[in-house]
Amino acid sequence: MQRPHVLIVDDDPAIIKFVRANLEAEDYQTFSAMDGAEALQVIEKELPDLVILDIMMPRMDGFEVCRQLREWSQIPIIMLSARGDEDDKVTCLEIGADDYLTKPFDVHELVMRVRALLRRASSVGMGTEPTELTVGEMRLDRRKFTITTPEKTVLLTPVEFDLLSYLMGRPGQVFSPAKLLQTVWGYPPGTGSSDLVRVHIKNIREKIEPDPSSPRYVCTVPRYGYTVGE
């Protein structure tokens, strides 16, 4: 069985060396790049299974790399930032990143998230789900990664698609952020941040809701979690 390939993109050689050593100890094959332009070249040549992408880099920052990559690929992306800025986190997730970690980070947490995202990516398309899923006035197209409502048809990022697909496949059920982190992201119980779920739900609502401040498609049940109505 081929080892998963992971690209590490950071302008700090010490971080690349540290992350690389820990991933290779877990039997991942790694590549590296020290700026965004080099990263895109390596991605086109090697087609890695996952990218760990720093935000602040010379020549081209991580935001632009993520935007360009999402124009043609659904490779899982974990973004890194030395700043704990909430705006950075929101921007990362809005442009299609799957996850976000703030430096300094626990390398064991990073490895766990790599493992979970690769497991989720490998499971896509392995089931026998129908090509379309309809709940009320929403129709999810699993071939095009789009969601259609009476107001519009919009393209979803891979994580938005997985999250909405999970909720629409279980209409009327309420899921806590912790449960969604386990089932959609594949994180072990007690790990991951509820902010990850919250920001993706916010982004989905801004795409599909006529009034995101008063959602009617993806609803919040206070103190319990999120649901898509029957």
Backbone bond lengths (Angstrom), bond angles and torsions (degrees), N, CA, C in turn:
res aa  C-N    CA-C-N  psi(-1)  N-CA   C-N-CA  omega(-1)  CA-C   N-CA-C  phi
1 M - - - 1.469 - - 1.531 109.92 -
2 Q 1.320 116.70 132.09 1.458 120.67 -177.66 1.511 111.32 -70.21
3 R 1.322 116.16 137.24 1.453 120.78 177.49 1.521 110.40 -70.64
4 P 1.343 118.78 140.35 1.460 120.68 176.47 1.529 110.31 -61.15
5 H 1.335 115.38 141.67 1.460 121.89 -179.64 1.527 109.13 -101.79
6 V 1.335 116.86 127.98 1.458 122.09 -178.73 1.529 109.19 -124.24
7 L 1.332 116.47 129.53 1.458 122.06 175.63 1.527 108.96 -98.98
8 I 1.331 116.57 128.71 1.462 123.13 177.93 1.525 107.62 -108.36
9 V 1.322 116.83 120.98 1.464 121.45 -176.55 1.522 108.88 -119.13
10 D 1.329 116.45 113.08 1.467 121.58 -178.65 1.519 108.08 -161.44
11 D 1.346 117.59 145.44 1.462 119.91 178.88 1.523 112.63 -88.24
12 D 1.317 117.46 5.20 1.467 122.49 177.49 1.526 108.93 -105.80
13 P 1.331 118.67 109.18 1.477 120.98 -178.19 1.520 113.04 -59.02
14 A 1.332 116.99 -32.28 1.464 119.98 -179.13 1.529 111.13 -65.35
15 I 1.346 116.75 -39.67 1.465 120.07 178.95 1.521 110.05 -67.76
16 I 1.332 116.80 -43.23 1.464 119.76 177.88 1.531 110.12 -57.95
17 K 1.326 117.26 -46.94 1.461 121.59 -178.61 1.528 111.20 -61.64
18 F 1.342 116.24 -43.47 1.465 121.56 -177.95 1.524 111.42 -65.89
19 V 1.332 116.46 -49.57 1.469 120.55 -179.51 1.519 110.55 -65.01
20 R 1.318 115.74 -42.45 1.464 120.62 -178.89 1.525 110.98 -59.43
21 A 1.329 117.10 -44.87 1.461 120.95 -179.01 1.524 111.31 -62.03
22 N 1.322 116.89 -41.04 1.461 119.91 -178.66 1.522 112.24 -71.89
23 L 1.326 117.68 -36.65 1.463 119.86 178.23 1.526 111.28 -71.00
24 E 1.312 116.88 -40.35 1.465 119.39 179.56 1.517 111.26 -67.77
25 A 1.339 116.97 -28.78 1.463 120.19 174.73 1.523 111.15 -66.15
26 E 1.350 116.53 -22.94 1.463 122.16 177.09 1.530 111.89 -95.47
27 D 1.337 116.37 11.77 1.461 124.14 175.11 1.526 113.44 74.11
28 Y 1.346 117.20 29.89 1.453 121.03 170.36 1.523 108.75 -94.42
29 Q 1.314 116.54 145.59 1.447 120.57 171.66 1.523 107.86 -92.24
30 T 1.331 117.60 132.35 1.459 120.46 -172.56 1.522 112.35 -119.73
31 F 1.333 114.19 151.94 1.456 123.78 170.18 1.522 106.12 -128.40
32 S 1.313 117.61 166.71 1.463 119.50 179.27 1.516 110.92 -143.75
33 A 1.335 115.15 157.29 1.460 123.70 174.07 1.520 107.03 -148.84
34 M 1.336 115.96 149.85 1.463 119.80 -173.92 1.521 113.63 -109.73
35 D 1.324 117.77 2.99 1.461 120.80 172.07 1.527 108.67 -156.54
36 G 1.322 115.22 170.17 1.451 119.16 -174.14 1.508 114.79 -66.30
37 A 1.332 116.84 -39.47 1.465 119.39 -179.03 1.520 110.71 -64.43
38 E 1.336 116.55 -42.56 1.463 120.24 177.16 1.524 110.47 -63.97
39 A 1.326 116.50 -37.79 1.468 120.89 -179.36 1.517 111.04 -58.59
40 L 1.333 117.43 -45.31 1.466 120.34 -179.42 1.522 111.34 -63.62
41 Q 1.322 116.62 -36.20 1.466 120.04 177.32 1.522 111.19 -64.99
42 V 1.344 116.59 -43.48 1.467 120.55 179.74 1.524 110.54 -66.11
43 I 1.326 116.78 -40.04 1.469 120.34 179.80 1.520 110.93 -61.32
44 E 1.329 117.32 -44.73 1.466 120.60 -179.90 1.526 111.64 -65.17
45 K 1.317 116.66 -33.74 1.464 120.29 -177.81 1.521 112.02 -80.96
46 E 1.331 117.77 -44.55 1.467 121.94 -170.28 1.525 114.07 -99.65
47 L 1.345 117.90 -20.48 1.468 122.76 -177.25 1.528 111.41 47.46
48 P 1.326 117.90 64.48 1.467 120.64 -178.73 1.518 111.76 -64.92
49 D 1.326 114.93 162.23 1.465 120.78 179.07 1.520 111.67 -83.84
50 L 1.347 116.95 -19.09 1.467 121.18 -179.25 1.516 108.30 -158.68
51 V 1.344 116.24 148.24 1.464 122.00 178.57 1.519 109.69 -122.52
52 I 1.341 115.84 129.14 1.461 122.73 170.10 1.518 105.96 -101.86
53 L 1.335 117.51 117.26 1.460 121.79 -163.39 1.524 112.06 -128.00
54 D 1.329 116.13 114.93 1.462 120.61 175.15 1.524 109.66 -72.83
55 I 1.327 117.00 150.49 1.467 120.65 -179.50 1.528 111.38 -82.90
56 M 1.331 117.15 -53.81 1.456 121.63 -172.81 1.529 110.54 -87.67
57 M 1.343 115.85 103.66 1.460 121.61 -179.58 1.519 110.25 -143.56
58 P 1.346 117.49 157.24 1.470 119.88 176.48 1.521 111.74 -73.30
59 R 1.337 115.40 164.56 1.467 126.04 176.14 1.524 113.10 68.87
60 M 1.331 117.62 -49.98 1.460 121.58 177.89 1.525 108.20 -155.35
61 D 1.328 117.02 125.56 1.464 118.14 -176.79 1.527 111.42 -79.99
62 G 1.325 114.80 171.82 1.456 120.57 -176.76 1.517 113.45 -64.96
63 F 1.332 117.26 -31.47 1.459 119.79 177.84 1.531 110.62 -59.13
64 E 1.337 116.58 -47.16 1.454 120.47 -177.41 1.531 111.41 -68.58
65 V 1.333 116.61 -37.52 1.470 119.44 175.80 1.517 110.04 -59.61
66 C 1.332 116.60 -45.89 1.465 120.96 -179.29 1.529 110.52 -62.67
67 R 1.325 117.11 -44.01 1.474 119.90 179.43 1.523 111.11 -59.80
68 Q 1.337 116.36 -47.45 1.460 119.47 -178.15 1.523 111.68 -66.71
69 L 1.305 116.42 -38.75 1.458 119.75 -179.71 1.522 111.03 -65.33
70 R 1.322 116.80 -38.30 1.459 120.36 -177.98 1.529 112.76 -71.55
71 E 1.327 117.63 -10.69 1.459 119.69 176.32 1.518 112.01 -71.12
72 W 1.355 116.92 -19.89 1.466 118.30 -176.31 1.525 114.44 -141.59
73 S 1.334 118.03 -4.00 1.456 119.40 -174.26 1.524 111.99 -141.36
74 Q 1.332 115.42 152.08 1.463 122.04 175.31 1.529 110.90 -112.18
75 I 1.334 116.90 21.43 1.464 120.83 176.62 1.525 109.54 -53.02
76 P 1.336 118.82 129.87 1.468 119.81 177.69 1.529 111.85 -58.74
77 I 1.331 115.71 138.87 1.464 122.05 -178.33 1.522 109.21 -128.00
78 I 1.335 116.20 126.99 1.461 122.57 169.53 1.525 106.61 -109.60
79 M 1.317 117.79 121.67 1.465 121.11 -178.35 1.520 110.81 -100.32
80 L 1.330 115.26 144.79 1.457 123.12 -178.61 1.522 109.45 -118.59
81 S 1.330 115.84 143.62 1.453 119.68 176.66 1.516 109.88 -146.20
82 A 1.337 116.04 142.70 1.464 120.84 176.19 1.519 110.99 -78.36
83 R 1.331 116.43 -9.46 1.459 121.09 -179.60 1.527 110.14 -109.06
84 G 1.324 114.93 139.64 1.459 119.25 177.30 1.507 112.00 -91.02
85 D 1.311 116.97 32.85 1.459 123.26 -175.02 1.531 110.32 -71.27
86 E 1.314 117.00 125.99 1.459 121.52 178.98 1.525 111.33 -61.94
87 D 1.352 116.61 -33.93 1.463 119.34 178.52 1.521 111.13 -63.86
88 D 1.338 116.89 -37.90 1.463 120.36 176.98 1.525 110.19 -61.16
89 K 1.317 115.93 -45.05 1.466 120.45 -179.00 1.518 110.56 -61.20
90 V 1.307 116.62 -46.94 1.463 120.60 -179.58 1.523 110.67 -62.21
91 T 1.338 116.58 -44.06 1.462 120.27 179.67 1.520 111.27 -60.61
92 C 1.332 117.02 -45.25 1.467 121.22 178.83 1.519 111.21 -55.03
93 L 1.307 116.89 -48.32 1.452 121.09 -175.85 1.524 111.54 -73.31
94 E 1.330 116.93 -32.67 1.467 120.11 178.96 1.529 111.97 -66.77
95 I 1.321 117.70 -34.04 1.461 119.95 -176.91 1.520 112.74 -90.08
96 G 1.354 116.79 1.15 1.455 118.60 170.26 1.509 116.93 116.57
97 A 1.344 118.57 3.97 1.465 119.48 175.66 1.525 109.70 -66.46
98 D 1.315 115.81 149.75 1.464 120.73 179.98 1.522 112.33 -88.09
99 D 1.336 116.51 -29.82 1.460 119.84 -176.93 1.521 108.79 -156.20
100 Y 1.354 115.05 170.93 1.463 121.68 -172.12 1.522 108.32 -149.26
101 L 1.325 116.72 133.50 1.458 121.87 175.01 1.526 109.31 -130.32
102 T 1.329 115.91 142.26 1.450 121.57 178.10 1.525 109.78 -97.72
103 K 1.327 116.87 133.19 1.459 121.46 174.58 1.527 109.47 -76.14
104 P 1.322 118.34 145.76 1.474 126.84 -7.79 1.526 110.00 -73.71
105 F 1.323 117.07 144.80 1.454 121.34 -177.70 1.524 109.82 -120.43
106 D 1.328 114.76 159.21 1.458 121.73 174.76 1.524 107.61 -79.61
107 V 1.320 117.52 119.52 1.466 119.78 -175.98 1.524 111.50 -63.21
108 H 1.324 117.65 -28.96 1.470 119.94 177.14 1.524 110.63 -67.21
109 E 1.342 116.02 -35.46 1.464 120.46 174.98 1.524 110.01 -65.31
110 L 1.323 117.00 -41.70 1.459 120.42 178.25 1.524 111.30 -62.41
111 V 1.314 117.50 -46.12 1.466 121.14 179.77 1.524 110.45 -61.68
112 M 1.333 117.12 -40.39 1.464 121.17 178.28 1.515 111.01 -61.15
113 R 1.333 116.72 -41.92 1.457 120.07 -179.25 1.533 111.18 -70.60
114 V 1.315 117.02 -36.94 1.460 120.24 174.18 1.517 110.33 -59.17
115 R 1.312 116.33 -47.33 1.465 121.57 -178.84 1.529 110.58 -61.23
116 A 1.332 117.03 -43.68 1.462 121.00 -177.82 1.527 111.62 -66.48
117 L 1.330 116.97 -43.35 1.461 119.69 -178.91 1.523 111.89 -67.99
118 L 1.324 117.24 -37.33 1.461 119.57 177.60 1.525 111.09 -67.55
119 R 1.325 116.13 -36.25 1.462 119.74 177.62 1.528 110.23 -64.96
120 R 1.342 116.61 -42.25 1.467 120.06 179.02 1.520 111.02 -66.15
121 A 1.332 116.72 -42.56 1.463 120.02 -179.33 1.518 111.61 -63.75
122 S 1.330 117.05 -37.48 1.464 120.13 -177.65 1.519 112.34 -72.54
123 S 1.349 116.67 -19.31 1.463 119.80 -178.10 1.522 112.86 -88.13
124 V 1.352 117.05 -11.45 1.471 120.19 -178.48 1.524 109.96 -64.61
125 G 1.311 115.18 128.83 1.461 120.42 176.90 1.510 115.09 83.80
126 M 1.341 117.91 0.98 1.453 119.93 -177.61 1.522 112.73 -88.94
127 G 1.338 116.34 -12.68 1.449 119.06 -178.58 1.517 111.56 -88.60
128 T 1.324 115.53 -169.65 1.463 120.67 -179.80 1.526 110.41 -117.40
129 E 1.345 116.32 32.60 1.446 120.30 -177.59 1.526 110.79 -67.06
130 P 1.325 117.41 148.75 1.469 119.98 175.78 1.514 110.33 -64.73
131 T 1.335 116.47 158.11 1.463 120.06 -178.27 1.518 112.00 -71.55
132 E 1.332 117.77 -20.90 1.458 121.50 176.83 1.520 109.99 -129.22
133 L 1.306 114.68 148.12 1.460 121.24 178.97 1.520 107.55 -132.36
134 T 1.335 117.06 125.67 1.462 121.27 -176.72 1.523 110.24 -120.95
135 V 1.324 115.27 130.37 1.462 122.20 173.78 1.521 107.09 -135.62
136 G 1.314 116.54 116.05 1.455 120.19 -178.13 1.516 110.79 57.95
137 E 1.327 116.83 -122.41 1.470 122.18 -178.79 1.528 113.04 -94.40
138 M 1.334 117.24 5.95 1.466 120.93 179.90 1.521 110.73 -102.41
139 R 1.340 115.03 138.42 1.462 120.16 175.04 1.527 109.07 -130.22
140 L 1.327 115.97 119.44 1.459 122.22 -178.91 1.523 109.17 -99.32
141 D 1.324 116.04 125.00 1.463 121.63 178.47 1.523 108.06 -100.99
142 R 1.351 115.94 110.11 1.459 120.29 -175.63 1.527 112.80 -75.50
143 R 1.311 117.54 -13.86 1.473 120.17 178.25 1.524 111.13 -84.59
144 K 1.327 116.53 -34.66 1.464 120.81 -174.12 1.527 113.36 -105.41
145 F 1.335 117.62 -5.72 1.464 121.86 -177.64 1.531 110.65 60.58
146 T 1.334 116.66 38.25 1.462 120.63 179.18 1.523 110.35 -117.51
147 I 1.319 114.97 156.04 1.449 122.61 173.10 1.528 107.38 -124.69
148 T 1.340 116.13 132.79 1.462 121.58 -178.14 1.519 109.52 -117.32
149 T 1.340 115.38 130.73 1.462 123.00 172.98 1.529 107.31 -123.32
150 P 1.322 118.76 173.48 1.467 118.97 177.41 1.524 113.16 -57.72
151 E 1.344 117.14 -23.31 1.460 120.72 -176.37 1.528 113.44 -87.02
152 K 1.351 117.20 -34.27 1.467 118.88 -170.94 1.515 111.47 -167.59
153 T 1.339 115.11 170.16 1.459 123.52 167.86 1.524 107.13 -121.52
154 V 1.318 116.96 128.06 1.466 120.31 -177.15 1.522 110.26 -131.01
155 L 1.329 114.52 153.51 1.455 121.98 177.53 1.522 108.99 -89.03
156 L 1.337 116.14 134.23 1.453 121.93 179.28 1.526 110.62 -100.95
157 T 1.321 116.47 148.82 1.460 119.69 169.98 1.530 107.77 -71.70
158 P 1.340 118.01 163.89 1.470 119.36 -179.73 1.530 113.91 -55.02
159 V 1.320 117.39 -42.32 1.471 118.92 -178.71 1.520 111.02 -71.24
160 E 1.330 117.51 -40.70 1.464 119.82 176.15 1.522 110.31 -59.59
161 F 1.314 116.29 -41.82 1.461 120.84 178.64 1.528 111.06 -61.13
162 D 1.331 117.57 -48.17 1.465 120.51 -179.39 1.529 111.52 -61.74
163 L 1.324 115.76 -42.01 1.463 120.37 -178.10 1.522 110.91 -66.72
164 L 1.326 117.44 -48.50 1.459 120.16 -178.60 1.528 110.99 -68.80
165 S 1.327 116.97 -36.59 1.461 120.74 177.73 1.526 110.61 -61.52
166 Y 1.324 116.53 -41.15 1.469 119.99 179.06 1.524 110.84 -64.02
167 L 1.336 117.22 -45.83 1.464 120.31 -179.31 1.518 111.53 -66.40
168 M 1.345 117.16 -42.45 1.463 120.11 -178.40 1.529 111.66 -70.01
169 G 1.305 116.76 -24.96 1.461 119.69 176.85 1.514 113.09 -74.84
170 R 1.338 116.69 -8.38 1.468 122.34 -178.84 1.528 109.73 -136.56
171 P 1.331 118.00 59.19 1.468 121.18 -173.70 1.521 112.11 -60.58
172 G 1.321 114.37 140.17 1.451 120.31 178.39 1.513 114.37 86.73
173 Q 1.329 118.18 -14.96 1.461 120.99 178.65 1.530 109.52 -87.23
174 V 1.322 115.94 147.23 1.460 122.09 -178.72 1.530 108.50 -108.12
175 F 1.338 115.65 130.95 1.459 120.56 -177.35 1.527 110.04 -123.67
176 S 1.318 115.46 130.75 1.454 121.06 177.75 1.527 109.91 -74.33
177 P 1.342 117.62 158.60 1.467 119.16 174.53 1.526 112.28 -55.19
178 A 1.321 118.20 -39.00 1.459 120.88 179.89 1.525 111.38 -62.45
179 K 1.335 116.31 -41.35 1.462 120.10 178.89 1.525 110.88 -66.26
180 L 1.328 117.19 -39.90 1.458 120.32 -179.81 1.530 111.01 -68.05
181 L 1.324 117.49 -35.99 1.466 120.22 176.32 1.529 110.73 -61.71
182 Q 1.331 116.29 -36.69 1.468 119.96 178.71 1.525 111.94 -72.92
183 T 1.334 116.51 -45.03 1.468 119.59 -170.51 1.526 113.43 -86.84
184 V 1.328 117.61 -36.24 1.464 120.48 -177.78 1.530 110.95 -90.35
185 W 1.325 116.16 -47.52 1.472 119.47 -179.42 1.534 112.12 -85.93
186 G 1.319 116.96 -22.80 1.454 120.01 -179.25 1.512 114.30 82.07
187 Y 1.343 117.72 19.86 1.451 120.23 -178.79 1.532 110.84 -78.63
188 P 1.325 118.23 145.27 1.463 120.52 174.94 1.528 110.69 -62.60
189 P 1.328 118.31 154.12 1.468 121.01 179.95 1.524 111.76 -54.01
190 G 1.331 115.83 137.60 1.456 120.85 177.11 1.512 114.80 84.96
191 T 1.337 118.00 3.31 1.463 120.55 179.81 1.523 110.08 -118.20
192 G 1.331 115.63 166.08 1.452 120.12 -177.40 1.517 111.19 82.77
193 S 1.312 116.18 164.54 1.460 121.82 -177.52 1.516 111.21 -112.03
194 S 1.328 115.90 137.25 1.469 119.81 177.52 1.526 111.11 -64.57
195 D 1.355 116.57 -20.39 1.464 119.24 176.70 1.523 110.94 -60.57
196 L 1.325 116.65 -32.47 1.458 120.97 179.70 1.527 110.19 -59.95
197 V 1.325 116.23 -45.10 1.469 121.05 178.81 1.520 110.17 -68.56
198 R 1.317 115.92 -45.24 1.467 120.51 -176.37 1.528 111.42 -59.06
199 V 1.331 117.30 -45.33 1.464 120.05 -177.47 1.520 111.07 -67.40
200 H 1.328 117.84 -39.29 1.465 119.86 178.89 1.532 111.41 -67.98
201 I 1.316 117.37 -39.35 1.469 120.23 175.51 1.528 109.36 -61.49
202 K 1.333 116.81 -43.68 1.473 121.49 177.98 1.528 110.25 -58.77
203 N 1.341 116.85 -44.36 1.460 120.02 -178.85 1.530 111.73 -65.90
204 I 1.332 116.82 -40.20 1.469 120.62 177.36 1.523 110.05 -61.44
205 R 1.322 116.12 -45.02 1.471 119.61 -179.76 1.524 111.81 -62.28
206 E 1.326 116.93 -39.82 1.459 119.45 -179.69 1.529 111.18 -66.58
207 K 1.318 116.74 -24.65 1.462 120.11 178.45 1.526 113.00 -82.79
208 I 1.347 117.41 -37.88 1.460 118.70 -168.68 1.518 115.15 -113.75
209 E 1.317 118.80 -21.24 1.463 120.23 -174.52 1.523 111.36 -83.40
210 P 1.344 118.63 135.66 1.468 120.81 172.83 1.525 111.17 -59.09
211 D 1.331 116.26 -37.37 1.465 122.25 176.84 1.528 107.71 -134.94
212 P 1.338 118.51 95.66 1.467 120.82 -177.02 1.522 114.44 -57.46
213 S 1.325 117.06 -26.29 1.463 119.67 179.51 1.524 112.35 -74.64
214 S 1.340 116.13 -15.84 1.467 120.90 177.52 1.527 108.41 -134.98
215 P 1.344 116.87 72.20 1.472 120.79 -171.37 1.521 112.86 -67.18
216 R 1.340 114.17 143.78 1.464 118.64 176.53 1.528 111.68 -120.37
217 Y 1.334 117.74 -13.74 1.463 120.79 179.53 1.525 112.44 -96.04
218 V 1.313 116.46 -50.33 1.476 121.67 178.28 1.519 107.19 -114.41
219 C 1.312 116.12 106.97 1.464 121.56 -169.12 1.522 112.20 -106.23
220 T 1.325 114.21 153.38 1.464 121.67 174.98 1.524 109.59 -101.68
221 V 1.319 115.79 131.89 1.464 121.76 170.94 1.522 105.90 -102.93
222 P 1.349 118.30 107.05 1.460 120.62 -173.27 1.526 112.84 -50.77
223 R 1.324 115.12 135.07 1.470 125.86 178.03 1.537 113.05 72.12
224 Y 1.346 117.94 -3.08 1.467 119.11 -178.19 1.541 112.66 -118.87
225 G 1.336 117.44 -49.07 1.453 116.67 -179.10 1.512 112.87 151.76
226 Y 1.335 116.48 -143.25 1.464 122.42 -171.21 1.528 110.94 -123.49
227 T 1.341 113.64 151.25 1.460 119.03 -179.48 1.514 110.44 -150.71
228 V 1.320 115.57 154.15 1.462 123.00 169.37 1.520 106.34 -112.29
229 G 1.333 116.69 124.10 1.461 121.04 -172.70 1.515 112.26 -67.32
230 E 1.338 114.47 157.01 1.476 120.49 177.88 1.528 109.28 -76.68
